[in-house]
């Protein structure tokens, strides 16, 4: 299983990558939505974990690209800070599957990833 992590904060990206690798998943990383978009065009991934607030292309645009341009249905888990209800609702409307708030618990993240991947396989 291959998980793409899109996060512009270096420390959060490292924490996410570590948590996901510990669970036995292969990871790809992108520091913004543009980098993630390029990876999505050439790689086959099973799940995306993306921040919503990023430079160049934000998480909402990335979700829209996945669902509308790529026509992909793999699970998308978004990361957001507390208090972003309007953005979270918009992300769900665009096709996100789940969200987790920052700061996140590695155990909760692992559980949500397993749950999301269970529904696809």
N, C-alpha and C positions, 0 to 999 in steps of 0.2 A: 504494500500500500504506500502510495506516495502523497505526501501532504505539502502543499505550498503555503508558506507563511509570508504574509505581506505586512510589514510593520516598519515604520520609519525611525522608531526609537531603538538604538543599538542594544541597550540593556534588556529591554522587553523582548526584542527579537532573539537575543541569546537565550533568555529564560524559556521562551516558547520552543525554540529549537531543541534545547536540552530536554524539556518535559516530553516533547513528542518523540524524540529519538529513544528515550528511556523506555517508552512503550513499544518500541520495535518498529516504528514507521520510518520510512525513508523521507528525508526532508529536502525541499528546495526553498530558498529564501529570496525575497525581494524587498528593497528598502522603500519602494513607492509603487503606486498603481501602474505607472508606465512600464517599469521593470517587470512587474507581475504579468502585465498584458503580453509582453514579448515572450515570457516563459510559457504562458498559457497557449500561445499560438504554435509552439513547437514541442511541448511536453504533454504527456498524458498524465493527468493527476487524478487522485481519488477524492481529495477534499481540500478546500481552501480555508485557511484561518486568516482573516484580514482585519486590519485596523480600519476604522471609518474615516478618520481625519489624517490625510497624508498629502504631501506635495504632488504636483503634476496631475495625477488622476486619483481621486479619492475612492474610498471603499464603495460608495453608492454607484459611481460610474463603473467601477470594476465589476460589481454584481450585475449591472445592466448589460455590460459587454458579454459576460459569461452566458447569461440567459437569452439575450436577444441576438447578438452577433455570432457567438459560438454555438448557440442552441444546446449548451451543455446542462446537464441536470445533476452533476455531482454536488454533494452538500457544501454549503458555505456557512461557516461560523464567523460572525463578526465580533470584533472587540470594540468596546466603547466605554467611555467614562460614565460614571453615574450622572444622571440628569439629562441624558440625550434622548429622551423619549420620542420626540418628533422624528429624529434621524433613525432611530431603531424601527419605528413604524414604517418609515419610507423604505428602509432596507428590506423589511419583510414583504412589502408590496412589490419590490423589485425581484424578489425570489430568494432572499436569504433564508436559511433553515433554522438558525439558532443564534443566540448572542451570549456573550459573557462579559461581565463588567471588569474594568481595571480598577484596582489591582486584582489579579485573578489568582485563584488557588490552583496549583498544578494538578491536584487530584480531581477537582471539578472539571478542569479542561480535559483531562484524560477520559473521564467518564462521558463528557459531551461528545468527544471525538469518536469513542467506541460506539456510542448510541447512534450517532449520525451515520457511521459506516455500516452499522448493522442493517440499517434500512435500505442500503444500496446493494448489499450482497446477500 
